[in-house]
Amino acid sequence: MTMTTLKIDRRGEAARCVAWVWMAKPAVHNAFDETLIAELTATLLALDADPTVRVIVLAGEGKSFSAGADLTWMQRQGAASVDENLADARRLAELFRTLSTLAKPTIARVHGAALGGGMGLAAACDICVASDRAVFATSEVKFGIIPSAISPYVIRAIGERQAYRYFQTAERISAARAREIGLVHEVTDSEGGLDPQIEAIVEALLAGGPNAQAAATDLIRAVANKPVTDDVVDDTARRIATLRATPEAREGLSAFLDKRQAAWMVSAPAPNPTTGH
């Protein structure tokens, strides 16, 4: 696939490959348009299906992670027919859903501005690491619109109460404040500290079983914000019982008892029929 808005940097050997996906539109602060949306969606799906990729890092070239939607693109959509406008909005919403439901662990590497859709990308990733100079905002109301496509992921990250404030005020949120409200996991002292911090998290991720990690994220989606009913209890019991019987689980327990590295640390992971990955 020939891409005009992204660059892919694969780091590490096949069993421990980390795909760094760089939004490469620095002149416009990696603002979204229909091309970036299509290319990023297709790239994320392809990397998630690639058995040699263990972790996906999303980053932005230039001064910003992403300044959100390209306003000229938004103007074009505002002037389009209702059907065209809706189809375009659905493609944007599908990008965020795709990112938020990947089986592979995802990390947002945030520096500079992460505004509107850029904040949505950070929230949709499993893990977010930001430099101390990063700034976030749901700035849509300043342009007479709302953070609709990103709302499920931002609200999941910061909670309903904080969303009432920031969706309406469009205030800039510092990296430190973003960590306080749950959007960011780690804040580095400088942009130079971003990659070492991400690499430390990547090493922790690579130590885990890939199928177990996919099952863990699926577990979170299944139980989050639900009452602990009999159905939920039964579902959690079935999940661990099923996973314990897999080759990956048997290998992980054997490796621990034998005081050696698990097979996924030294060889490419095999697909697990119980998870589909």
C-alpha positions, 0 to 999 in steps of 0.5 A: 500500500502506497501511503502519503500521510503515514510512515511505518518504522518496524523495530526489532526482530520478528518475534518482538517487532514493534510497529511505530506508525508516524503521522507524516503531515508536519506542515499541518500538525498532522491534521486529519483529512479523508486520506489520513483517515483511510490510510490510518484505518487500513494500516492499523488493521493490517498491523493487527493482522500481522503475526510478527507485530507485537506492539503498535506505537502511534506518533506524529512527525513535526511539532505536534502529535495531531491538531485534530481535523483539518478545517478545510476538510471540515468545510468541504464536508459541511458543504457536501450532501447529507449522505456524503457528510454522514458517510464521511463522519462514519469513516472517521468514527470507524477509525477511532473504533478500529484503534480502540479495539485492536488486539495488539497493545497500542501506545500513543506517543504524544508531544506538542498539540493533541487537539480534538481528534488528536486527543481522541487518538490518544484516548483510544490507544491502550496506553498514553505517554506524553511529554511535559509540554504536550497539550490536549483539548476537546476544542470542537465547540469553538468551531460550532461542532462537538467531539462526537466521534471521539466521545466514547474514548475520551469519556472512557479515559477521563470520566463523565464528570470531567467531560462535562467541563472540557467538552463545553469549555474547550480549555487547554489541558496540560500534560500534568492535568491530563495525567490527573484526570486519567487521559495520560499514564506517564509524563516525561520531563522532556520530549527526549524522554518520550522514547526511553519511557515508551521503550520501557513499557514496550519491554514490559509488554513483550514479556507478556503472552500475546494471546493473553494480552489480547484476551485481557483487553477483551476482558476489560471491554466485557466487564467495564462499567457493568454490575457484577451479575451472575452472567458476568461472574460466569463469563469471567470464570469461562474466560480464565478456564478457557485460557488456562487450557491453551498452549500459551498458558501451559508454556508460560507456566512451564517457563516460569517454573523452569526459570527460563524465557517463554517461547514468545520471547524468542520465537514468533507467536503462533495464532491462538484458535481460542482468540482468533489472533 
